[in-house]
């Protein structure tokens, strides 16, 4: 038996005619779903595991190809477990586009004169434009922001978070 690990998930095993007889299998009968073939494949995998040639266990995909002289190549593919990803919900924030720095500064001056209860905003700069992120719950601040800029779509908000430069977090008290 010749065993070669092609990568972490795939192993190539070559059995000679004598080894095929030892496991009591033939290439022609491998496609049959009978118990004898399944036991033979399991015994072959156990022998490979005993030799510590491959550490994967669990499900395996078995493919076979005949070779000259009556032997057989087996390709064992050990599927990796599926990784599950959980999408993290972002805070419910919205972004406002402000064309120039003066608009941002004017907005901050107006909010100083308006009583707020510990609200904060983040300011960003991207492509010579300024953006402000604010919680969706702060309708008063959003109303003021509408005077100085306009609300962006969510795609632009994601782009700002990824490529924009955070220029500060401002607490409005």
N, C-alpha and C positions, 0 to 999 in steps of 0.2 A: 504494500500500500504506500502510495506516494501522496503526501498531503502538503498543500501549499496555501498559505493565507494570502489572498490577493489584496485584502484590506481588512478593516475591523469587522466588516459585515459579510464578507464573501470568502468562502473557502473552496478550493478545488481539490478533489480527491480522485486518484486514479487507482482502480482495482484491476488486477490481472485476472486471467481466466480462472486460475486456481482460487484466488480470493473470492471471486464471484460464486464459485462452487461451495466454498467454505460458508458463505452467508446464504447459500441455497437460493440465489436469485439469478435471473437472466434479464438481459435488456428487453427482450420481447414481452416479458411478464410484468415489467415495472409499472406500466401504465394501469394495470389492473389494481383495483382498490381492495385486494384481498388482505386478510390479516397477516399472512406469511410475509408479504413484502413490507408491510408496515413494521413488523417485528425486526426484520432484517435491517431496515434503515435505522431503527432505534438502536440496535446492537452496534451498528457501524458508528453512529454518533457517540455511543457510550465509550467505545474504544478510543475514539478521537479525544473525548473529554478526559479519559484516564491518562492519556499521554500529555495532557495539558497543552494540547495544540490549539485549542480554542476555548475561550472562557464564556462565550455566550450560551445562554440557556433559554428555553421557552420556545416560541414559534420558530419554525424553520421552513423555508421554501426549498424543495429538492428538484433539481433538474438533472437529467442524465443524457449522455451521448455515447453511442458505441464507438469503440476504437478497433483497429485491425487486430486480429488475433483473438477476438472474443471478450476482451476486457471492456471496461466502461469508465468514462469520466463522470463524476458526480460534481455538481455545483450546488453547494449549500449556501443559501442566503439567509442571514439572521437579521430580520427586520428590527430596526431600532424602535423603541417605544415612542409613540407620538407625544410630542411636547405640546402641552396646552398653555396658552397664554391668556392671561386675564387682562382685558383692557381696563386701564385705570381711567376713571372719570376725572375729567379736569374740573377745576373749580368753575362755577357758573359765572364766568366773566365775559365781558364784551370789550371790544377794542374800538377806540375812536381815532380817526385820522385828523391830525392838525397839520396844516401846511407849513407853518413856520414856528420858530421858537417863541416869537412874540405872542402867538396864540396860546401856547402852553403857559407862559408867564402870566398873561392876562387871566386865564382860567384859574391859576393858583391864587392870584390876587382877589378875584371875586369870591372864591371859596373861603378865603380868610375872613371875609365879612359875613359869611353865612354860617349860622350855628350848625355844627356837625357833631356827631357822636362817635369820635375816634374812627373815622373812615380813612382808608389808605388807598392810594393809587400807585401804579407803576408806570413810569414813563420810559419810552424807547425811541431810538433813532434808527431809521433805516432808509436808505436811498434819499437822503436829504429831506426826509419828512419825519414828523414827530407823531408818536402814537401814545395813547394812554389806555391802560386797562383798568377797568373798574368792575366791581361786583354787580351782577344783575339786580341785586336786592336794593341798591342805592338809587332809587328813582330820582331823588332830588339832585344828586350829582350828575346823573345822566341827562337830566333836563338842562342843567347848566352847560354840560359838555356839548349839547346840541347847538348851543349858541356859538361855539368856537370851532367846531369841526363836525364830522359826520361819522356815523357808526359803520364799521367795516364788516365784511362777511367773516365766517368762521375760518375759511381757508386762509385769508389774509392774517387772521389772528395767529394761526399755527405757524405761518411763515415768519411773522414778527418774533414769536418766541424762539424760533430756530435760528434765524439770521440777523435779527435786530440786535442793536446794542442797548442794554439796559442802562439808562442814564440816571436812574434813581427811584427810590420808593419814597413817596411823600405822604405824610400823615396830615390829614385835614381835621383840625380840632375846632 
